[in-house]
Each structure stands twice: as C-alpha cells, then as structure tokens.
Amino acid sequence: MSDLVAQRRLQIVTAAEIVISEKGLQHLSLAEIEKKAGMSRGQLTYYFPTKEEILLAVFDRCVESIYRRIAIPLETVSRSGIKGWPLVREVIVAAINELITEDPFYFLEYTFLAQVGSRPDFGKRLSHLYSDWRNRMGLDMESDFPSHEMGNLMVIIQAFLHGLAIQRLVDPEKVNAKSAGNLFLTILDTFISSLQTSPEKPCCHDFCEQVDSKLREKPDGA
C-alpha cells in the first residue's frame, strides 16, 4: 500500500469516527463521511467500496487503540524488572494516569460494545481482545497468586478500569480517577496480602476491617 493510499484511507476512517462520535452509528452514511472527509463519492468508494468496509476499518482501529491502552503500560513497567502483583499494580496506576476522557476511542469502544447483540463478529473480536488483555495482565502473577482466583481478579481489574473510563467520559468533573484508583488499589492490596498469607479466602468481616485500617493509615488525598 502506497503512502498516498494509506493517507487517504486514514482520512476516510477518521472522518467516519467523527461522524459516529458526533451523530451515532445509526447516522453513519457515505454522504456524511464524504462531507467530513472532503471527498467525492467516487474518491470515497475507490478506497472503500462499501460503508461496511469503512465501518470494519473503524472497528479495527478502535481495537488497536484498546490493545495499546494496556500493552504500552505493561511493556513500559515490565522493563523495570518487577514481577508479580507489584508489576500489575504499577500497570493499573499507569492505565489510570493515562485515562483521557476526550479520547474518541472510548466513545467508539462503547458504541461497538452496544452492537454485539446484532454483530457477533464484533463480539468475537472484542472477546478475544479482552481475554488476551486479562491473560497478559495475569501472566506474571501465576507464581505468587492462587490460580483459582487469577481469572476473577483480572476480570475485576478490567471491569474497574472500563467502568472508571466510561464514568469519566460521562461526568469528568465529578469523577476523580486518582482518588478512585487509590481506594481500589488499597482494597486489592489488602485482599492479595490476605490470600498470600493464608490459602483460605479471607473472612469478609476481617477483610473489611483490614481495608478500613489501611484507609485510616493513609493521609487525606493520598
């Protein structure tokens, strides 16, 4: 693919992303994409013969963005040489610090998630992506964490980061990512410490007391 073709295709995909972000997927049309891209219908269909091909290109770019969101912090932290829970913890911190509510890919991700009922191909790709995300996050914890809890822990971490991202997207002025992240990490630190100390699951009452104690140790705003 020549540089010019790649540039034109990116121009079209970016225009489609803007249309979806501004008007919703239901209003994505070749006419709307033409206006945003500043191209004629002939130019548009030369690079993408159908709207479906443009939509799939937008979806692929969104998937790449989701993957990079965890892959880049994981690769960066891994180079420091730390392993196990400390590594995963630093990746969570890095992911929280990188949350950018104006990033259009957050909106696009949830737009495509809403389509999985009618688009099994979207669901399959996203399922594979999220599974790979969890596996990469948990890989370094296999030696010092009970295997039967690993999958659940990764699901909870993933759910927290996704939930935090969408709440900041909806109400950025009222959602303090750092504060929420600190509370989440305190809970996880206590839970993991309890599991590593005892092979049995910690008593809920004792666990809550430990979390409360840790929170009281932290200065305000920490």
N, C-alpha and C positions, 0 to 999 in steps of 0.2 A: 504494500500500500504506500503510495507516494505521500510526501508531506502535505501537499495540497489537498489530497483526498481525505487524509486524516483530519486536517484542519476544518474542512467543510463538514465532515461527519460530526465532529465535536461541536461545531457551531449549531448544527441542527439538533443534536441531543441536548445541548444546553438550553436552546430555545424551548424544547419540549418540556424540560424540567421546570422552566419558569412558568409555562402555561399551567402545568399540573399544580405547582405551588400556589399560583395566584387564583386559579379558577376551579381546580379539582380535576380529577382524572376523567370525569364524565364530560368535560368540555374540551378534552384534548382532540383536536382535529387538524387535518392538513392545512386548512385555511388559517387557523390560529398559529400554527407552527411557522407557516410562511411569513406571517406578519412579524413575529418575534425574531425570526432568523434573517429577515430582509432578503428573501429569495423568492424566485418564481416557482410555480408548481413543477415546471419542467426540471429546474435545478434540484428541487427537493426530491423528486422521485428518481432522479438519476443516482443519487447517493443512497436513498432508502425507497425502494419501490412501493412499500405499503406503510400505513400508520403502525401496523402491528410490529414491523421491524424496528421502527423508531422506539416504540414502547419497550421492546425487549432490550434495546441498546441502553435506554434509560435505566431499566431494571438492573442490567449487568453493571452499570456504573455505580448504582446505588449499593449493590452487593459488594463491589470492590471497596467502597468507602466504609461500609460496616466492618469488613475484614481488617482494613488498615487501622480502624479505631482501636482494636485490641492487639493486632500484630505489631504495630510500631512501638507502643509502650512495652510490650512483652520482650521484644528484641533489645530495646534500649536497656531495660532493667537487667536482662539476662547477662549482658556484657559486664555487669558489676561483679559477677561471680556468686551472688547469693542464691540460695536454693530454698525449696520448700515453701512453707507459709510466709516467711519474710519476703520472698520473691513475689508471690501472688499478692501480698498486701501492698507492696510498692506499685505493682501494676494497677491495682484498684485506685490507689492515690493518684497515679499518673492519668488514668482514664477519667477520674472525676475532675482533675485540673484541666483536662482537655475538652470538657463539655462546652460546646459553643452553641447557644440556642438559635443563633441566626443561620447556622449551617443548614442549607436547604435539604441536605440528605437525611436529616432527622425527620422532616416532614414527609419526604418521599418514602422513607422506610415504613412509616406507619400507614401511609397510603397503600403501599403494596401489601402490607400485612392484612389490611381490610379486604383485600381481593382474594385471599387464599381459598375461600369457600367456593368461588366460581373459577379460580385459576389454580388447579392442582400443580401446574408447573412452577408457579411462584412459590407455593407452599413447600414443594420438594427442594427447591434451591435454598430457600431460607432455612429449612430444617437441617439440611446438610451444613450450611454455614454456621448455625448456632451450635450444632453438635461439635463441629471442628473447633469452634471458639471455646467450648467447655473442656474439650479434651486437651487443648493446648494449655489452658489455664491450670488444669489439674495434674498435668504430666509430672511436674517437679514436686508434687506433694505426695506421690504414691508411697514413698519410703517412710514417711513420718505421720501418716494420717490413716485412720481406719478406712479400708477400701469400700465398706458398705455405706459410708457416709459421703464419699467423694462426689458421687453424682448429684446428690441432694444439695451439697454445699455449692457446687458450681452453678446449679440452677438458681439458687437463692442469690448468688452474687450477680449473675446475669440479669435476673429479674430486678434487682435493686438498681443496677446501672441503667437499664432500659427505662424503668419507672422514673428515676431521677431525671433522665434526659427529657422525657415527654412532659413531666410536670414543669420543668424549667422552660420548655418550649411554650407551654400554655400560660404560665404565670411567672416569668423570670424575676420579677421584682420581689416576690414573696417567698421564693424557694432559694434557700442558702445551701448551695451544693456542698461547700466545705463543712458546714455545721452538721448537715445530714450525714455526710461521709464519715465524720469523726464519730458520731453516735453509732453508725453501722459497724465501723471497724472495732469500736470498743466491745460491742456485742459479740462480734466474731472472734476477737482476741480471747475473750473470756470463755467462749464456747470451745474453741480449739484447745486452749490450755486445759480445760476440764477433760476433754476427750483424750488428750495426750497423757494426762495424769492417771486416768482410770479408763479401762477398756469398756466399762459400762457407761451408758448415757447418763449425763448429769441429772440429778433431781431438779425439776423445774423450779422449786422454791429456792434451793441452794444456788442455782444458776442465776436467778433474778437478783438474789442478794449480792452475789459476786459482781454482777453488772452494776448494780446500784453503788457498791463500794468503789468500783473503778471510776464511775462517773463523778463521785464525790471527791476523788483524788485530783481530778482534772481542774485546772483554773478556768474561770469563765472565759468562753470564747476559744478554748483550746481545741 
